[in-house]
Amino acid sequence: MKVALHEHFLHINRRALLKSAAAATLLGATAKYTPAFAQNNLRAEILKIPGVGSGQPGDAEWQKVGELCLGATKQSVKQGEFKGVELTFLGTNASNVHNVLSRGLLKPWEAYTGAKITWIDLSVPDFNARLQQSIALNAIDFDIIEMGAAFEGDTCSRGLMSEVPDWVKKQVDMDDYVNYLKAPVGTWDGKTYRVSVDGDCHNFNYRTDVFSDVDLAQSWDKEVSEKAGLVHWGLPQTWQQVQAATKFLKGKQVGGMDAFGYLDACKPWGGFGFYYLASRASAYAKHPSDKAWIFDVDTMKPRINNAAWVRAIQDVVDALPFEPADQLGMDPLGTGFTQFLGGTGSMLAWWGDIGSNVKTNDNSVIGDLTGFSILPGSSDVYNSTTGLWETLSSGPNRAPNMAFIGYGLYVMARVDGDSLKHRAAWSAVAHLGGKDLSLWTAAYPSGLQPYRNSQFNVSEWVGAGYDETFVTSYLRSQADSYNHPNAAIEPRLPGIYQYYSIAEDELSKIYSGQVKPQEGADAIASAWEKITDQLGRDKQIALYKASLGVQ
C-alpha cells in the first residue's frame, strides 16, 4: 500500500474513533440544552437553524436565516426598489464560507429588493494580489468588498471607498461593536468606511483530554526534568511550556492514538500565514511599555530580526521535529481544519473559527474535547529600547495578537455617482452586518467570529445547543483577548501584505533548513526596509503612529 493511502486510512480511523468516544457526551449536551423559545424571539429562532449537533448548515439554512433577518431592510427599502441594479461583490471563498455563505444570506435580500449580485470569489492566497492589481491599474471592477482592516491603508488612503451613510450606522448599531473595533479602526481622516462583520484575534485552542490524561501526568513527572515552570502536567501557560509539552508528547498516545503537541503553520498562504509566527512572537516582542512590536514607531525600522522575533522563529524550527511529519506542507487551513478538527495535535493558535466549528462542522471529531484560552505568555519579554530581556514582577508577559482586526464590508467610491446603486450597495452591506444575523454567523461556521458586545451572552449560545462550560471558555478567550491591556495591535499600513508575503517566503526557507533563523530574519528585515522606502518612509511612519494611537 502506498504511504499516502496508508496515512489516509489511518486518518479516517482516527476520526472515527474520536467521534465514537465523543458521541454520547455530545448527544447528552444537545438534549440538555434544546431550547423552547417563543417564535417571536428572532435571535433564539435563528440560532435553532439548524441547532448545534444537527449537522453543518448549508445553503438552505443560510437562506432561511437571511430571510428571517430581513426586517430592517423592509423598514427602509420598498419591495422591488432596486430592480435593475447590478452589484459586484469581491471576497474570499475560504473553507466554503465567506462569499459562499454570503450568497445564501443575500438571496432573500435580492428577491425582496430586486437587485442582482455578481460574485468574484478568490482564495485567501490570491486575494492581496488581485486587490493590489486592481488598485495599481486603476481598474476597480467591484462595488462591495469583504476585507480585513489591515487593507484600509491600501484603499482608504487612496480615496477608493464610499463613506458609510448615517442610516447604515444606525441600522447595524455600530455602538454594539467591541471597543477595539471602534474608531480609528474602519475610519480614515475622521470618516467611517467600514461595517464590521468580524472581530479577529488569535486565541489558543487545546485538547482537554490530552491535558487531563492521568498516564501523561505520571510520565511527565517521571521523564521531564526541564519543565519550563509547568510543574505538574496540565495546560501550558507560556510558550516555553508549549515547547516542553510538544517535545514530551512525541511518541506518546492518548486513547490509543498518536499524540502531538503544538501545530505550526509553515506553508506560505498569501501573507496571511505570517500571523501564525506573529502569535508565537507577540509575548516575546510586545513589551507592556511599548505599543509597537513589528516596527520601530519613529523610524519604521523592522523588528523582525531582533532577539524576540528570532526566538519565535527558532521555536518553530526546534518544534518541527516533534510535530506531524507533513507539517512543512501545512498552511493555516491545514492546521485548523484538516489536522486539529480531524483529531491531530493538541494545541493550536487560530482565529475564533475553530471554536465555532468544533461542534458544528461535520468534519470535526473533537467537539467535546476542546478548550480555549488567550494566547500563551512568556516568562520574559524583550525590551526593544534597552535591547535586554526582562522578567516582569507581574508574572508572565501576555500579548494577544489582534491578527487582521476582523473582516469588514466596504462599498467602493465608484458607486457614489449613482444614488440608487449607492443605496442598494449599502443596503446589502447593512443586511450582512446586521446585529441579529451576525449572532448566527458567530455561532456557526462562517469565517467570522464574535465582534459585538451583545454576542457575549452565554445563555443565547446555550439555547442554540452549545454546552455552557464550553461556550463560556470560548467567549472568554475572545473577550479577554480583545480587552487585554497589552494586546498586540496590527498596523493598518499600505503594503502590509507585501511585507507579510516576503516574510512568508523567507520563513519557508528557514523552516526547511535552507538558512538559519537569524540569517533569514535579517533577509526579511532588509526586504522590508526596501518596501518602506518604495512606499515613502515618512508617510509610513505617520500612518503607523496613527494606527497605534501614538503621537
DRENRO-478207 format. One record per residue: residue in one letter; x, z, y of N, C-alpha, C, O in turn. Coordinates in steps of 0.2 Angstrom, whole numbers, plus 2048, in hexadecimal, padded with zeros to 3 digits. Layout:
BEGIN
aXZYXZYXZYXZY/...
! end
This chain:
BEGIN
m8048007FA800800800804800806809804807/k8037FC80B8067FC811806802815801806814/v80B80481880C80B81C80680B821803811821/a8048068247FF8068297F88088267F480C829/l7F78058207F180681D7F080D81A7EB81081B/h7F680F8187F68168157F581B81B7F1820819/e7F881A8207F781F8267EF81E8287ED82382B/h7ED8188287E681782A7E181B8267DC81F828/f7E281B81F7DE81F81B7DF82681B7DA82A81B/l7E582881D7E682F81E7E28328247E0837824/h7E282D8297DF82F82F7D783082E7D4835831/i7D482B82A7CD82C8297CC8328257C7836826/n7D08348207CF83A81C7D08408207CC84581F/r7D48408247D58468297CF84782D7CD84D82E/r7CC8418307C68428347C18448307BD849832/a7C084282A7BA8448267BB84B8247B584F824/l7C184E8227C18558217C08598277BC85E826/l7C285782C7C185B8327B985B8347B7860836/k7B68568337AF8558357AB85A8307A685D832/s7AD85A82A7AA85E8257AA8658277A6869826/a7B08678297B286E82A7AE8718307AC876831/a7AC86C8357A986E83B7A186D83B79E86F840/a79F86983679886783679386D83778E86C83B/a79487283278F87783278F87B83978987C83B/t79487C83C79588084279187C84878D87E84C/l79387584879087184D78887084C785871851/l78687084677E87084577B87684877687684B/g77F87C84677C88284877C883850777885852/a78188185378188185A77C87D85D77987E862/t77B87785B77687285D76F87585D76B875861/a76D87885776787B85676688185A76088185D/k76B88485B76A88A85F76988986776588D86A/y76B88386976B88287076687C87276687A877/t76287A86D75D87486E75887787475587C873/p75887387A75487687F74D87487E74B87087B/a74987888274287788274087788A73C87C88C/f74287288D74187289473A86E89673886A892/a73787089C73286C89E7348658A07398648A2/q72F86089F7318598A17328588A87368538A9/n73085C8AD73185B8B473885D8B673A85C8BC/n73C8608B17438628B374885C8B174A85C8AC/l7498588B674D8528B57548538B27568508AE/r7578588B575E8598B275E85B8AB7628598A7/a7598608A97598628A275785C89E75985B898/e7528588A075085289D75584D89B75684A895/i75984B8A075E84689F76484989A767845897/l76584F89B76A85289676885288F76C85388B/k76285188E76085188776084A88475E84887E/i76384588876483E88676C83D88477083C889/p76E83D87E76A83E87876A845876766847871/g76D84987976E85087777585187377684D86F/v77985687577F85787177E85886A77A85C868/g78285586678185585E77C84F85C77B84F856/s77984B86077584685E77883F85E77483A85E/g77E83F85E78283885E78483686578183986A/q78883186678B82F86C78682B87078382686D/p78582C87678082887A78382187B78981F87B/g77E81C87B78081587C77B812881778816886/d77B80B88177780888777080A88876D80B88D/a76C80B88276580E88376581488776181588B/e76981988576A81F88876C81F890769822894/w77181A89177381989876D81789C76C8198A2/q76981289976480F89D75E81489F75C8148A4/k75D81889A75881D89A75A8228A07568248A4/v7608258A07628298A57628268AC7608298B1/g7648208AC76481C8B275D81B8B575C81C8BB/e75881A8B175181A8B374E8208B574B8208BA/l7508268B274D82C8B375082F8BA74D8338BE/c75682C8BC75982E8C275882A8C875C82A8CD/l7538258C87528218CD74E8248D374C8208D8/g74C82A8D274882D8D774A82C8DE74682A8E3/a75082D8E075382D8E67538268E97528258EF/t7558218E475481A8E674D8188E874D8148ED/k74981A8E57428188E673F81B8ED73B8188F0/q7428218EF7408248F57438208FB740820901/s74981C8FA74C81990074C8118FF74D80E904/v74A80E8FA74A8078F97438058F67408088F1/k7407FF8F973A7FD8F673B7F98F07417F68EF/q7377F88EB7377F58E57387ED8E77357EA8EB/g73E7EA8E473F7E38E57437E28EC7447DC8EE/e7447E78F07477E68F674E7E28F674F7DF8FB/f7527E38F17587DF8F17587D98ED75D7D68EA/k7527D68EC7517D08E87567CA8EB7557C98F1/g75A7C78E775E7C28E97657C48EB7697C08EC/v7667CB8EC76D7CD8ED7717CE8E776F7D08E2/e7777CB8E777C7CB8E27827CF8E37857CE8E9/l7847D48DF7897D88E178E7D78DB78C7D68D5/t7957D88DD79A7D88D779D7DF8D779F7E28DD/f79E7E28D17A17E98D07A77E88CC7A77E68C7/l7AC7EB8CF7B37EB8CB7B57F28C97B47F78CD/g7B67F38C37B87F98C07BC7F88B97BD7F38B7/t7BD7FE8B67C07FE8B07BB7FE8AA7B58008AB/n7BD7FC8A47B87FD89E7BC8028997BB801893/a7C080689B7C480A8977BF80E8927BA811894/s7C180F88C7BE8128867B68118867B2815884/n7B480B8887AD8088887A980D88C7A380D88B/v7AC80F8927A88138977A981089E7AA80A89E/h7A98138A37A98118AA7A580B8AB79F80C8AB/n7A78058AC7A37FF8AD79E7FE8A87987FC8AA/v7A07FF8A279B7FE89C79580389D78F80189C/l79680989E79180E89F78D80D8A678780D8A6/s79180B8AB78D80A8B17888048B17838048B5/r78A7FF8AD7857F98AC77E7FC8AA7797FA8AD/g77F8008A57788038A27758078A776F8078A8/l77980C8AB7768108B077280C8B576E80E8B9/l7758068B77738028BD76D7FD8BB76A7FA8BF/k76C7FC8B47677F78B27607F98B575D7F48B8/p75E7FF8B57588018B87588008BF7537FE8C2/w75D8018C275E8008CA75D7F98CB75A7F78D0/e7607F58C77607ED8C87597EB8C87567E78CC/a7557EE8C274E7EC8C174A7EE8C77457EA8C8/y74B7F48C97477F68CF7487F38D57437F18D9/t74E7F28D77507EF8DE7507E88DE74F7E58E4/g7517E48D87527DD8D87597DA8D975A7D48D9/a75E7DF8DB7657DC8DB7687DB8D47657DD8CF/k76D7D78D57707D58CE7787D78CF77B7D58D5/i77B7D98CA7827DB8CA7867D78C57847D78BF/t78B7D58C87907D18C37967D68C37987D98C7/w7997D78BC79E7DC8BB7A57D98BA7A57D48B6/i7AA7DC8BD7B17DA8BB7B47E08B87B57E58BA/d7B57DF8B17B77E58AD7BF7E48AC7C17DF8AA/l7C27EA8AD7CA7E98AC7CC7EF8A87C97F58A8/s7D17EE8A47D47F48A07D87F88A57DA7F68AB/v7D97FE8A47DD8038A87E48008AA7E58008B0/p7E87FD8A57EE7FA8A77EE7F48AC7F37F38B0/d7E87F18AC7E87EB8B07E57EC8B77E57E88BB/f7E27F28B87DE7F38BE7E27F38C47E07EF8C9/n7E87F68C57EC7F68CB7EE7EF8CC7EE7ED8D2/a7F17EC8C77F37E58C97EE7E08CC7EF7DD8D0/r7E87E18C97E27DD8CB7E07DF8D37DF7DA8D7/l7E07E58D47DE7E78DB7E47E58E07E27E38E5/q7EA7E68DE7F07E58E37F07DD8E47F17DB8E9/q7EE7D98DF7EE7D28E07E97D08E57EA7CC8E9/s7E37D38E47DD7D18E87DF7D38F07DD7D08F4/i7E27D98F07E47DB8F77EA7D68FA7E97D4900/a7EF7D58F67F47D18F97F27CA8FA7F57C78FF/l7ED7C78F77EB7C08F87E57C08FD7E37BB8FE/n7E37C68FF7DD7C69047D87C39007D47BF903/a7D67C58FA7D17C18F67CD7C78F27CD7C78EC/i7CA7CB8F67C57D08F47BF7CC8F17BB7CA8F5/d7BE7CC8EB7B87C98E87B37CD8E47B07CB8E0/f7B37D38E77AE7D88E47AB7DC8EA7AE7DD8EF/d7A57DF8E97A27E38EE7A27EA8ED7A27EE8F2/i7A37EC8E77A37F48E57A97F58E07AA7F08DC/i7AC7FA8E17B27FB8DD7B28038DB7B08078DF/e7B38048D47B480B8D27BC80C8D17BF8088CE/m7BF8118D57C68128D57C78198D67C381D8D9/g7CD81B8D57D08228D77D28228DE7D381D8E1/a7D18298E17D382A8E87DA8288E97DC8268EF/a7DF8288E47E58268E57E681F8E87EB81D8EB/f7E181A8E77E18148E97DF8138F17DF80E8F4/e7DD8198F47DA8188FA7E08168FF7DE813904/g7E68188FE7EB8169027EC80E9027EE80C907/d7EB80B8FD7EB8048FC7E68008FF7E67FB902/t7E08038FF7DA8009027D78029087D67FE90D/c7D68099097D380B90F7D880A9157D680991B/s7DF80B9147E380A9197E480391C7E6801921/r7E17FE9187E17F791A7DA7F591D7D97EF91E/g7D57F991D7CF7F89207CA7F491B7C67F091E/l7CB7F59157C87F19107C17F490E7BD7F090A/m7C07FA9107BA7FD90D7B47FE9137B67FE919/s7AE7FE9107A88009147A78079157A880B910/e7A580991B7A481191C79E81391879980F919/v79E81991579881B91279281D91779482091C/p78C81A91778781B91B78582291B785825915/d78282592077F82C92077A82D91B77A832918/w77682891A77082991577382A90E77082D90A/v77882690C77C82790677F82E90577E831900/k78283090A78583790A78083C908781841904/k77A83B90B77484090A77183F903770844900/q77083990176D8388FA77283B8F576F83D8F0/v77883A8F577D83C8F077F8448F17828478EC/d77D8478F677F84E8F878684F8F77888538F2/m78A84D8FC79184D8FC7938558FD7998578FB/d78F8598FF7918609007918638F97948698F9/d78F8608F478F8638ED7968628EA7978658E5/y79A85E8ED7A185C8EA7A58638EA7A58678EE/v7A98638E57AE8698E57B38688EB7B48628ED/n7B686D8ED7B986D8F47BF8688F47C08648F9/y7C28678EE7C88638EF7C785B8EF7CB8578F0/l7C085A8EE7BE8538EE7BB8518F57B984C8F7/k7BA8568FA7B88559007BE8539057C3852902/a7BC85190B7C184E90F7C785390F7C785990F/p7CD84F90F7CF8489117CE84390B7CE83D90C/v7CD8469057CC8418FF7C583D9017C0840903/g7C68369007C08329017BF8309087BB82C90A/t7C483290D7C38319147CA82D9167CF82E913/w7C982A91C7CF82791F7CE8269267C9823928/d7D282992A7D18299317CB82C9337C782A938/g7C98319307C38359317BC83292F7B7834930/k7BD82C92C7B78289297B68299217BB82991E/t7B082A91F7AF82B9177AE8249147AA820916/y7B282390F7B181D90B7AF81D9047AE818901/r7AF8239017AE8248FA7A88288F87A682D8FC/v7A58268F37A082B8F07A382D8E97A48288E5/s7A48338E87A88368E27A38358DC79D8368DD/v7A68348D67A28348D07A68378CB7A48378C5/d7AB83B8CD7B083E8C87B58428CC7B58428D2/g7B78478C87BC84C8CC7C284D8C77C28528C3/d7C78498C77CC8498C27D184F8C37D48508C9/c7D38528BE7D98568BD7DB8568B67D78548B2/h7E18578B47E38588AD7E285F8AB7E58648AF/n7DE8608A67DE8678A37E186789C7E486289A/f7E186D8997E586E8937E086E88D7DB87388D/n7E086A8887DC86A8827E086D87C7E586A87B/y7DD8718787E08748737DC87586D7D687686D/r7DF8758677DB8768617DB87E85F7E088185E/t7D58818607D488885F7D588A8587D888F857/d7D48868537D688784C7DD88884B7DF88C847/v7E188484E7E888484D7EB88B8507EF88E84D/f7E988D8567EC8928597E98998577EA89E85A/s7E48998527E189F8507E389F8487E08A4845/d7E789B8467E889B83E7ED8A083C7F28A183F/v7EB8A48377EE8AA8357F58A88327FA8AC833/d7F58A382E7FB8A182A80089F82F8068A182F/l7FE89B83480389983A80689F83E80C89F83F/a8018A483F8048AA8428098AE83E80E8B0841/q8088AE83880D8B28348148AE8348198B1834/s8138A78338198A383381D8A383A8238A383A/w8198A383F81C8A48468208AA8468268AA849/d81D8B08448218B68448278B684082C8B9842/k8278B383B82D8B38368328AD8388388AF837/e8308A883A8358A283B8388A184283D89F842/v8348A38478368A184E8398A78518368AC852/s83F8A58538438AB8578438A985E8428AE862/e8438A38618428A186883B8A086983989A869/k8378A586B8308A486C82E8A28738288A1874/a8328A28778318A087E82B8A48828288A2886/g82B8AA87F8268AF8828208AF87E81C8B4880/l81F8AB87A8198AB87681A8B087081B8AE86A/v8198B687181B8BB86C8178BB86681A8BB860/h8118BA86680D8B98608098B28618088B0866/w8088AF85B8058A985B7FE8A885E7FA8AD85D/g7FE8A48637F88A38667F989D86B7FE89A86B/l7F489C8707F48968747FA8978797FB89C87C/p7FE89287980489287E8018928857FD88F887/q80589688A80389789180889389580689389B/t80E89289381388E89781588889381488788D/w81888389781B87D89382187F88F82287C88A/q82488489082988788C826889885829887880/q82188C88581D88E87F81A88887B81A888875/v81888387F81587D87C81B87987881A877873/q82187987B82687687782887A87182987786C/a82888187182A88586B824884866826883860/a81E88486881988386381987C86081787B85A/t81A87786481A87086182086F85C81F86C857/k82687285D82B87285982987685282B87484D/f82687B85382488084D81F87C84982087D843/l81A87984C81587684881787084381386E83F/k81D86D84581F86784182086983A82386E838/g81C86683581D86782E81886C82C81786E826/k81486F83080F87482E80887182D80786B82E/q80487582A7FD8728287F887782B7F987D82A/v7F287582D7EC87982E7E687682A7E587082B/g7E387A8267DE8778227E087181E7DB86D81C/g7E687281B7E886D8177EA86681A7EC861816/m7EB8668207ED8608247F28618287F386782B/d7F785C8297FD85C82D7FB85F8357F685C838/a7FF8638377FE86683E803863842809862840/f80186284980685F84E8048638547FF866855/g80986485980886785F806863864800860864/y80A86386A80885F87080885786E80D85586B/l80485487280484C87180684987880284A87D/d80C84687880E84387E80C83B87E80C838879/a80983988480883288580E82E88881082F88D/c81182A88481782788581782088781B81D88A/k81181C88581181588680E81488D80A81788F/p81280F89180F80D89780880C898805809893/w80480D89D7FD80C89D7FB80A8A57F780D8A8/g7FF8058A77FD8038AE7FE8088B37FB8078B9/g80380C8B38048128B88008188B680381D8B9/f7FB8188B37F781E8B27FA8228AD7F88288AD/g7FE8208A98028248A48078298A780882E8A4/f8098288AD80D82C8B180A8338B280E8388B2/y8038338B280083A8B380283F8AE8028458AF/y80383C8A88048418A280B8448A280C84A8A0/l8108418A58178448A68168498AC81884E8AC/a8128478B181184B8B780E8528B580F8578B8/s8098518B08068588AE80B85C8AA80A8628AB/r8108598A781585D8A481A8608AA81D8668A9/a81A85D8AF81F85E8B581C8638BA8208668BD/s8168638BB8138668C181586E8C18178708C7/a8158718BC8178788BC81E87A8BD82087F8C0/y8228758BC8298758BD82B8738C482F8768C8/a82786E8C782986B8CD82586D8D382786C8D9/k81F8708D281A8728D881B8798DA81887D8D6/h81F87A8DF8218818E181B8848E58188808E9/p81988A8E481388C8E881488C8F080F88C8F4/s81A88C8F281C88C8F981C8858FC81D884902/d81B8808F881C8798FA8178748F78158748F1/k8138718FC80E86D8FA8108678F680C8648F2/a8168648F881985E8F581C8608EE81E8658EC/w81C85A8EA81F85B8E38218558E08258548DB/i81F84F8E38218488E18268458E582B8428E3/f8258468EC82A8448F182C8498F682784E8F6/d8318498F983284D8FF82E84B90482E845906/v82A85090782584E90C82884B913824848916/d82E84D91483184B91B83584491A83684191F/t83684291483B83C91383883790E83B83290E/m83383990A8318359048378348FF8368308FB/k83C8398FF8418388FA83E83A8F483A8408F3/p83E8378EE83B8388E883E83F8E58448408E5/r83A8438E283C8488DE83C8478D783E84C8D3/i83A8418D583A8408CD8408418CA8408428C4/n8468418CD84C8428CA84F8498CB85584A8CA/n84B84D8CE84E8548CF84D8588C884B8558C3/a85085E8C88508628C284A8638BF8498648B9/a8448648C383E8668C083B8608BC8398618B6/w83B85A8BF8388548BC83D8528B683A8508B0/v8438538B68488518B18468568AB8478548A5/r84585C8AC8438618A783D85E8A383D85F89D/a83885C8A783285A8A483385489F83085389A/i83784F8A283984989E83D84B89883B849892/q84185089884585289384185688E842855888/d83C85989083785C88C833857887833858881/v83185188A82E84C88683384A88183184987B/v83984888383E84687E83F84B878840849873/d84085187A84185687583B85787083C85986B/a83585687382F85786F82D85286A82A853865/l82F84B86C82D84686882F84686182B84485D/p83584885F83684985883184D85483184D84E/f82E85185782985685482285485581D857852/e82184E85881A84B85981984685481E844850/p81384385381183E84E81683884E819837854/a81883584981D83084981C82A84D82082784F/d81582984F81482385381382585A80F82185E/q81582A85D81482D86381682886981382886E/l81C82586881E82086D81A81B86E81A818874/g81581986A81081486B80A81686D80581286E/m80981C86F80381F87180281F87980682287D/d7FD81C87C7FC81C8837F78228837F582587E/p7F48248897F082A88A7E98298867E782E883/l7E68238857E08228817E282387A7DE826877/g7E88228787EA8238717EA82A8707E882D86A/t7EE82E8747EE8358737E88398737E683E86F/g7E38378787DD83A8797D88388747D583D870/f7D68328737D183086F7D282E8687CE82D864/t7D882C8677DA82A8607DD83185C7DB833857/q7E283485F7E583985C7E184085D7DF843858/f7E08428637DD8498647D68498617D584E85D/l7D28458637CB8458617CB84485A7C6846856/g7D08408577D083E8507D384484C7D4843845/g7D584984F7D884F84B7DF85084A7E2854847/t7E384B84E7EA84C84E7ED84F8547EB84D85A/g7F18548537F48588597EF85E85B7E985E85A/s7F386385E7EF8698607EF86A8677EC86F869/m7F386786B7F38688737F48618767F785D874/l7F086187C7F085A87F7EE85C8877E985F888/a7F285988B7EF8598927EC8528937EE84D891/w7E68528967E284C8977DD84E89D7DC85489F/w7DA84989F7D484A8A47CE84D8A07CE84D89A/g7C984F8A47C48538A17BF84F89C7BB852899/d7C184889B7BD8448967BD84788F7B984788B/i7C384A88D7C384D8867BE8528857BB852880/g7BD85788A7B885C8897B18598897AD85C885/s7AF85488C7A985188B7A884C8867A3849885/n7AD84B8827AD84687C7AE84A8757AB847870/v7B18508757B285386F7AC85586B7AC855865/k7A685686F7A085786B79B85286C795852868/t79C84C86F79784787079A84086E79683B86E/n7A083F86D7A383986B7A38388637A583D860/d7A08338617A08328597A68328567A7833850/n7AC8318597B28318567B68388567BB839853/s7B383D8597B68438597B48478537AF847850/v7B984B8507B984F84B7BA85684C7BB85A848/i7BB8588537BE85E8557B986285A7BB86685E/g7B38608597AE86385E7AD86A85E7AC86D864/d7AE86E8597AE8758587B58788587B687E856/l7BA8748597C18778587C587685E7CB87685E/t7C28758647C587486A7C48798707BF87B871/g7CA87B8737C987F8797CD87C87F7D087787E/f7CC87F8847CF87C88B7D288288F7D088888F/s7D78808937D98848987DC88089E7DC87A89D/i7DF8838A37E387F8A87E987D8A57EB8808A0/l7ED8798A87F38778A57F887D8A47F88818A8/p7FD87C89F80188289F8068838A580687E8A9/g8088898A680D88A8AB81488A8A98168868A4/s81888D8AD82088D8AB8228948AD8208978B2/s8278968A982A89C8AA82E89C8B18308A28B4/d8308968B38348968B983288F8BD82F88B8BA/v83388F8C38318898C78378878CC83B88B8CE/y8388808CC83D87E8D083B87E8D883687C8DA/n8408808DC83F8808E384387A8E684987B8E6/s8408758E884386F8EB8478708F184C86D8F3/t8458768F58498778FB85087A8FA8558788FD/t85087F8F58568828F385A87F8EE8608808ED/g85687B8EA85A8788E485B87D8DE85F87C8DA/l8578828DE8588878D98518898D584C8878D8/w85288B8CF84C88D8CB84A8948CD84F8988CE/e8448968CD84289C8CF83D89F8CA83989B8C8/t83D8A58C98388A98C58348AD8C98368B18CD/l82D8AB8C98298AE8CE8278B58CC8268B68C6/s8268BA8D18248C18CF81D8C18CD81B8C58C9/s8198BC8CE8128BB8CC8118B98C580B8B98C3/g8168B78C28168B48BB8178AD8BB8198AA8C0/p8158AA8B58168A38B481389E8BA80E8A08BC/n8178998BC8148958C180F8908BE81188C8B9/r80988F8C180488A8BE8038868C48038888CA/a80287F8C380187A8C87FD8758C57FF86F8C3/p7F68768C47F28708C17F386A8C47F38698CA/n7F38648C07F485E8C37ED85A8C57E98598C0/m7EC8598CB7E68568CE7E784F8CD7E684B8D2/a7E884C8C77EA8458C57E48418C77DE8418C4/f7E583C8CB7E18368CD7DB8388D27D88348D5/i7DA83F8D37D58418D87CE83E8D67CA83E8DB/g7CD83C8D07C683A8CF7C58338D17C78308D6/y7C08308CD7BE8298CE7B882A8D47B582F8D4/g7B88258D87B38258DD7B081E8DD7B38198DB/l7AB81D8E17A88168E27A88148E97A78188EE/y7AB80E8EA7AC80C8F17A98058F27A88018ED/v7A68048F87A37FD8FA7A87F98FE7AB7FC903/m7A97F38FD7AE7EF9017AC7ED9077A67EC908/a7B07ED90C7AE7EB9137AB7E49147A87E2919/r7AC7E090F7AA7D990F7A27D990F79F7D3911/v79F7DE90D7977DE90D7947E091478E7E0915/d7997E29197967E591F7927E092378E7E2927/g7947DA9227917D592778A7D39247867CF927/d7887D591E7817D491B77D7DA91A77F7DE916/s7797DC91F7757E291F7727E49187727E9916/l76F7DF91576B7E090F7707E190976F7E5905/k7757DD90977A7DE90377E7E590477F7E88FF/h77F7E690A7827ED90C77E7F39097807F7906/r7777F290B7737F89097727F89017727FD8FE/a7727F28FE7717F18F77787F48F37777F88EE/a77D7F38F67847F58F37847FD8F37868008EE/w7828008F97828078FA77D80A8F677E8108F3/s7778078F577280A8F177480A8E977380F8E6/a7788058E777A8058E077F80B8DF77F80F8DA/v78480C8E47898118E47858188E478781C8E0/a7808198E877D81F8E97798218E37798278E1/h77781C8DF77381D8D97788208D47778258D0/l77E81D8D378381F8CE7868268D07888298CC/g7868278D778982D8D97848338DA7868388DD/g77E8328D77798378D877B83D8D577E83E8D0/k7788438D87798498D677784B8CF77A84E8CB/d7718488CD76E84A8C67718458C17738488BC/l77283F8C377583A8BE77C83C8BC77F83C8B7/s78083F8C17878418C07888478BC78D8488B9/l78284B8BB7838508B678384D8AF7868508AB/w77F8488AE77F8458A77868428A67888438A0/t78983E8AB78F83B8A97958408A879983F8A5/a7948468AB79984C8AA79884E8A379D8518A0/a79284F8A079185289A79284D89479385088E/y79284789579284289079883D89179B83D896/p79A83988C7A083588D79F83089279A82C892/s7A38308977A282B89D7A88298A07A88258A4/g7AE82D89F7B482C8A37B48308A97B882F8AD/l7AF8348AA7AE8388B07AD83F8AE7AA8418A9/q7B08448B27AF84B8B17AC84F8B67AB84C8BC/p7AB8558B67A78598BB7AB8598C17B18598C2/y7A78588C77AA8578CD7A585A8D37A785A8D9/r79F85D8D179B8608D579A8688D479A86A8CE/n79986C8D97988738D87928748D37928798CF/s78D8708D47868718D078786F8C97838718C5/q78D86C8C778E86A8C07918708BC79386F8B6/f7938758BF79687B8BC7918808BA7938868B9/n78B87E8B97868838B67858838AF78387E8AC/v7888888AB7898888A47838878A078288389B/s77D88A8A377788A8A077488389F77188189A/e77687E8A47738778A377787489D77487089A/w77D87589C78187289777F87589077E87188B/v77E87B89077B87E88A77487B88877387A882/g77087A88D76A87788C76A87088976686D885/a77086C88A77186688777486688077486187C/g77586C87E77886D87777F86F876781870871/y78287187C78987387C78987A87A78587E87C/d78E87C87678F88387579288787B79688487F/e78F88D87C79089088279889288379B891889/t79B89587E7A289687E7A68908807AB890884/f7A588B87C7A888587D7A88828847AD881887/v7A28818877A187E88D7A38838937A5880898/t7A38898927A588E8977AD88D8987B088D89D/s7B088C8927B888B8927B98858957BE884899/y7B587F8947B78798977B687989E7BA8768A2/l7B087B8A07AF87B8A87B38808AB7B587E8B1/r7B58858A87BA8898AC7C18868AD7C48878B2/s7C38828A87C987F8A87C987A8AE7CE8788B1/q7C48778AF7C38728B57C38768BB7C78748C0/a7BE87B8BC7BE87E8C27C48828C47C68828CA/d7C78858BF7CE8888C17D38848C37D88868C7/s7D387D8C17D88788C37D68768CA7DB8768CE/y7D08748CB7CE8728D27D08778D77D28758DD/n7CF87D8D67CF8838DB7D68868DB7D688B8DE/h7DA8848D77E18888D67E58878DD7E58828E0/p7E788D8DF7EB88D8E67F18898E57F48878EB/n7F48878DF7FA8848DF7F987D8DC7FE87A8D8/a7F387A8DC7F28748D97F686E8DC7F886E8E2/a7F886A8D77FD8648D97F985E8DB7F685B8D7/i7F985D8E17F48588E47F88518E47FE8508E6/e7F484C8E27F78458E27F78428E97F28438EC/p7FC83E8EB7FC83B8F17F88358F17F88318EC/r7F48348F67F082D8F77F48298FB7F3828901/l7F98258F87FE8218FB7FD81A8F97FC8188F4/p7FE8158FE7FE80E8FC80480D8F78098108F8/g8038098F28088088ED80980D8E880E80D8E4/i8048128E78068178E38078158DC80B8188D8/y8038108DA80480E8D380A8098D280C8088CC/q80D8078D78138038D78188098D581C8088D0/y81880E8D881D8148D681C8168CF8208178CB/y8158178CD81481A8C78168158C18188178BC/s81480E8C28158098BD81D8088BC81F8088B6/i8218088C18288088C082B80E8BC82F80E8B8/a8288148BE82A81A8BA82881A8B382C81B8AF/e8228178B18208168AA8258128A68278138A1/d82780C8AA82C8088A683380B8A583580A89F/e83580F8AA83B8128A983B8188A483F81A8A0/l83581C8A483482189F83481F898836822893/s83181989783181689083881588D839816887/k83C81389284381388F84681988E84A81A889/i84481E89184782589084482888984882A885/y83E82788883A82A88283D82687C83D829877/s83F82087D84181C87784981D87684B81A871/g84C82187A85382287985881E87C85E81E87B/q85581988085A81488385E81788986481588A/v85B81B88C85F81F89285E82689285982888F/k86282A89586183189585C83389B85B82F89F/p85983989A85483B89F85683B8A68538388AB/q85C83D8A885F83D8AF8608368B185E8348B7/e8638328AD86482B8AF85E8278B085E8248B5/g8598288AC8538258AD84F8278B384C8238B7/a84F82E8B484C8318BA84F82E8C084C82D8C5/d85682D8C085A82B8C68578238C78578218CD/a8568208C28548198C384D8188C684C8148CA/i84981D8C484281D8C784381F8CE83F81C8D2/a8478248D08478268D784A8208DB84881F8E1/s84F81C8D98528178DC84C8118DD84C80F8E3/a8488108D884380B8D983E80D8DE83B8098E2/w83C8148DE8378168E28398168EA8358158EE/e8408178EB8428178F284280F8F484080F8FA/k84380B8F08428048F283A8028F48397FF8F9/i8368058F082F8048F182D8078F88298048FC/t82F80D8F982E81090083080C90582D80C90A/d83780A90583980690A8357FF90B8347FD911/q8337FC90682F7F69068287F790A8267F390E/l8257FD90881F7FE90B81F80291281A802916/g82580491482680791B82780F91A822812919/r82D81191A82E81891982A81D91E82782291C/d82A81B92482782092982082092881C825928/k81D81A92681681A92581481E91F80F82191E/q81881D91981782191381782891481382C911/i81C82A91881D83191A81783491D81483991B/a81483092280E833926808833921804838922/l80782E91D80282E9188028349137FE837911/y80983591180A83A90C80884190F80584590C/k80A84291580984991880184A9197FF84F918/a7FE84491B7F784591C7F38469157EE84A915/s7F58439107F284490A7F384C9077EF84E903/l7F984F9097FA8569077F885B90C7F886190B/g7F58589127F385D9177F986091B7F886691D/v7FE85D91B80585F91E80585C925805856926/q80786092A80885E93180F85B932811859937/
! end
